[in-house]
C-alpha cells in the first residue's frame, strides 16, 4: 500500500526552508590558486611540485577537498585542505628589479 506524503494544496510548513552554504564559504583555497603539499608527501617529487586548484569538492570527514593538477602531470589528484598550503607569490628576480630600477647613466670618459 502506498501512502501519499505530499503536502495538501495550500499547506505551508512552519519550518524555514533549508539553505545550503555556498561551497566556497567552507573552502580555504580558490579555483586557480597555486598550492603545495603541506604534509610530508609519499615522494620528494610531490613536495616540490606546485599544483593548481582545478575544482572545489565536498568535505570528507569535515575537511574540504580539492581537485588539483600540476603542469607536469597529465592527471588530477584529490587532496584534503589539511594536506595543502598556499604557495606565496615569488619575489621579483634581480633582473626584474634591474628593469624597473635602471642603473644610473654611465659617466662620459674625460
Buried (B, 14 or more C-beta within 10 A) or exposed (E): EEEEEEEEEEEEEEEEEEEEEEEEEBBBBEEEBBBBBBEEBEEEEBEEBEBBBBEBBEEEEEEBBBBBBBEEEEEBBEBBBBBBBBEEEEEEEEEEEEEEEEEEEEEEEE
